[in-house]
């Protein structure tokens, strides 16, 4: 039988089966646990202490899986991807708790914490101050970590949307397929883009970026608030204050906060998708289309880093929860991506969704994760673009089969 302290912790985690935008109070936790609020103070001094215990629980459980790396090398690392995926899918509250409560959540900070916890594997990635010492290992870790998050969230969304119960055997099967996918990639014979051809595509992408409109100052204000206070800190009042306008000026443009954010995201993504459409018309093969898609998105975020801050939330929140027009996602996909041919056959991952949607979303996710983390590390644009080229090879050939 669980003791009261564990019941409180479990009850607190129970609110995070999906991303949470509002504050989870001690009163809410007490009600869920079936106890009074004062009873919580017998076990935790305050909400901050409870949060610290919850964060520690998440990291300790993941640490128990990652610690196996200490006893394996090379290819064996991929075997632990399966265990991590199983942990996140059977404890999805762990991931959603972190991204809902940690304003500065980022993979490199998570990995560096594991280094400080004693995992020597990460000594080959980070220095004692958290800076990157081995770009090859860092690139590989960010690629794998981003993929784990993406496919875990994707699985959760699909099962929730279709009201499908994910049994433990289903989770294990999915984790096994994902691990194999990471190792083998798309599993197709792909041509290697020449240096000169990539340079030509880079030039096209850069030239067309000049036509992109400047970012809306309201969007900049929202980005600043998210970086300082998280998504929960966004109010019409705080946004108006950030750009030096009266609150009424914002209400002249938008009905409420949700419409404001949704409209701005739609506007920015319209701009991104339009330039992708223009650039991809110059691509002549699957590899070129995949590269141009990611290169364009990467350049877009480099030119408009404020968009990235909101995109961090866009990755993990259901589009329908943020965007005002519920048909928007379908409209955008049909308009810009329906006719884009990336790869003929996507490996069977056991996802009851269209292959084209999975692969397109996957290609769109990679630049977000790459830029988000390389920006944190202050890595130069030239190095970031070189990393993207290497990541394309990992996507095509897999992490375990690179030549």
N, C-alpha and C positions, 0 to 999 in steps of 0.2 A: 504493500500500500504506500502510495506517494506521501511524503511529508508535506507540510504546508508550504515550505520554501519552494519545493519543486513544483507544487501545484501553481504557485504564483508565477514562477518562470514559464511553465507550460502555458498558462492562461495568457501571459503577455505575448508569447510567440504566436498564439492562436489567431491574433489579429492580423498576422502578416502572411496569409495564404495567397495574397496578391499585393501589389504595391499600395501603400497607404499614404494619402496626401494630408490627412488631418492628424492632429496630435492624439496619441493614445494615452489617456490619463490614468492615474492610479485608481480613480473611482471606477473607470471602465474595467480595469483589470480585476479589481476587487469583486465587482459584480459577476464577471465571468468565472472567477474562482470560487464564488459562493461564500465569500467572507466579507467582513467590514473593511473599509479603508484603513482605519487605525490598526487593524491586525497586520497589515503589510509592514508597518513601521517596526514591528517586532523582529522582522527579518532583514529589512533594508532601510537605511537611514532616509533615503529619498528616491525619487525617480532616477536621478543620475546614477546612483549606485546600482539600481536594478538594471539600467541600461549597460553599465560596465560589465555586470555579470553575464548579461545576454551576449554581448560582443565576445567575451572570453569563452563562452560556451560554444559559439560558432567556430571560433578559431581553433579551439582545442579539438573539436570533433574533426575538422578538416585536417588538422595537424596529424591526427592519428592515422589518416590515410596517406598523407604526403610523406610521413616519416619512413614509409616503406622504400622511398626513393634512395634512402641512405644505403640500402642493401642491394640496389640494382643499378645498372648502367645502360646507356644507349637505348636499344629497342625496348627493354623492360619498362622504361618510363611510360610508354604508351599503354601498358597493361594497367597502370594505376589510374589512367583517365577514366576507365570503366568504373572503378570504385568511387571516384570523385563524382561522376555523373549520377551514380546510384544514390550517393549521399544527398546531393542537391535535389534530386527528384523525390526522394522519400522524406526530405526535410526542406521543402521549398520555402518554408518560413525563414530559413537561415538567409538565403539570398535576398528575399524580398525585405527582410528586416534591415539588412545592411544598406541596400540601395534606397530605402525609404527614410532612414535615420541618419546616414552618414553623408553630410553635405559634400565632402571631398572624396567620395568613394571612387577608387580607381584600382585597377589590377596591380600596378606596380607598387602601390602602397600596401596592398594585401600581401604580395609576395615578399616585400621587404620586411614586413612584420614576421613572416615565417622564418626569415633569415635570423632575425633577432631572437626568435624562439629556439634557435639552435639547429635549424636544418642547413647543413653545410652545403647542400646542393645549390642553394641560392648565393653562396659565397662566390660562385663562378658567374654571377650576374651582377651583383651589387657590391659597391664599396661600403665601408662602415657608415658613410654619411647618406647612403641611399642612391648615390649616383651610379650610372651604368658603367661597368668595367668591361663587359663582353657583349658587344652588340649582336653577335650571332645567337648567343643563348637568350638574350633579352628578346630578340625578335621572335624566336621560337616559342618562348614562354607566353608572350603577349598574344601571339596567334592562337595557341592552344587554349589559353585562358579565355580569350574572347569568344572562341568557338564553343567552349563548354557553356558559357553563359547564354549564348545565342540559342543553342539547341536545347538547353534545359528550359528556357523561357518559352521557346516554340512548342515544346512538348506540353507544357502546362497550359498554354493558350488553346491548343488544339483539343486536348481532353476536356477542358472546361467549357469551351464553345460547343462541343458536341455532346456534352454531359456524359462522357465516357469515364468509367472507373478504371484507374490505372492500378492493376494488381502488381504485386512485387515481381512476379515472373515477367509481366509486361515491361516493367522498368528495367529489369536485368537484360532482357532481350534488346530493348532500345539502346541501353548503354553499350552493349556489345557491338551493335551495328555502328554506333557513333565512334567508338574506339577504332574499329576497323576502317571507318571512313577517314579518320584523321591520319591513320597509317598509310592508306593507299590513295587518298585523294579522290579525284573524279574517276581515276582508273582508266583513263583513255590515253591513246597515243596522241600527243599534242605537239605541234610544231613549236620550236623555240624562236621567239621573236628576235630578230637581229638587233644589234645596238643601233644601227642607222635607222631601222624602221621604228623602233621605240622613240628615237629622237625626233623623228618626223611627227609621230602621234603626239608626243609631248608638246611640240611647237603648235600643233593645231589646237590642242586643248588650252594652252596658255593664251593664244590669240583670241579664241572665242570667249574666254573668261573676261575680257575687257568690256564685253557688252552687258555684263551682269549689273543690275541696278544696285545702288548703295543700300545698305541695310537700314530698316526703319529704326528711328531713335527709340521708339517704344520697345522694340525687341531688345535693343542694347540695355535699356533699363531693366527689363525682365531678367536678362542674362546676369547682370550685376547682382540682382537680388538673390537669384538662385545660388550664385557662387558664395554669397555672404550668409544667407539664411536657409537655403534649401527651397524646394518647391512650395513648402507650407508658408513661406514668408511672403509670397506674392499676394498683394491686394491691389485694387485699383488705386487706393490712396498712395501706397508705396511706389507704384509705377509712376504716378503723376508727380510725386515729390522728386523722383529720380531724374526727371526731365524738366523740372521747373515749371510745371503747368498746374492749373487748378484741376481738382478731381472731375469737375463738370466737363472739362475739355475731353477727358477720356470717355466719359459717358456719351458725349456727342458722337463718338465714333463707334462705340461698342455698348452692348446691353449689359454685359457683366464680364467677370474675369475669364470665365470659360470661353466665351465668344471671342474675347480679346486675344487670348493665347492661341485658340484654334485658328482664327483668321490670319494671324501673323505667321503661324507655322505653314498654313496653306500657301500663303504668298511666297514664303521662302522656298518651299519645296517645289512650287510651280517654277520658280526661277532656276532651281537646280535641275529639275527634270527637262526643262527646255534646252539648257545648254548640253545636257547629256545626249538628248535626241540629236542635236546639231553635230556634236562631235562623233557620235557613234556611226553616223552616216558615212564617215571616212574609213571605217574599219572593214576589213575584208575577210576575217575569219573569226572563229569562236574565241581564240586566244586574244585577238586584237579587240574584239567587242568587250570581252571581260576586262581587259586592261584599261581600255578607254573609259568604261563605266566607272571603275575604281579611281583612275587618275583624275577624272573630272570631278568626282565627289571630293577627293582629297584636296585638289586645288581650290574648290569652292570653300571648304572649311578653313583652308589657310588664309583665304581672302576675307572670310567672314567667320572668325573664330567664335563670335557670340552665338551663332547658330548651333555650334557644337554643344554648348552648355545645355541648351534645351533638348538637343538630340540625345544626350545622355539619358534624359527622362523618356524621350520618345522611344528609345530602344526597349524599355521595360514596361511601359504603360501601354495598355491596349489603345490602339488608335481611336477607337470609338469613345474612350473615356476622356480624351483630350480634344479631339477635333469636333467642331460643332456639327458639321455636315457628316452624318453617319455613312453616306454613300461615297464620301470623298476618296477613301483608299481604293475602292473598286474602280472609280472613275479614273484616278491617276494611273493605276496599273494598266487598265485597258487602253488609255490614251497614249501612254509613253512606252510601255514595255511589252504589250501583247505580241508585237511583231518582231521583238528583238530575239534573235536566236543566239543563245550563249553556248549551251552544250546539249547534245542530242539526248543523252540518257543520264539522269541523275541517279546515283545509287539508291537502292531501296532502304530507307531508314525506318520504315514502319509508320510513316506519317500519312494520315488520310487527308492530305491536301495536295493541290496541284504541284507537280514537280517544278514547273516554271516559276511559280510564286516562291517556292522555297529557295531555289538557286538565285533568283534575282534579289531577294531579301538578303541572302547570304553575301552576295557580292556588294550590296549596299552597306552592309554592316561593317565589313573589313576596314574601309577607310575611316569610319567613325572611331573604331577602337584604336587603330594605328595612330591617328592624329591626336586623339585624346591623351594617349600615354606619352607619345614622343614630345608633345607640347609640355607636359609636366616635367619631362627630363631636359627640356631646352635643347633638343636635338635639331640640327640644322635642316632646312627644307630639302637640301640636296641629298642628305643622308636618308631622310624620310622617304623620298621618292625612290631611292635605290632599294630601300627596304620593301617598298610596295612591289617592286619588280620581283624580288626574291620570294615574297609571299605568294605571288601568282603561281610560281613554280610549286610551292608547297600545296596550294589549292588543287593544282592539276595532278601532281605526281604523288602527293602525300608527304608527311614528315618522315616516315620510315623508309621511303624509297628514293630519296633525293640522290641524284648523281652529280 
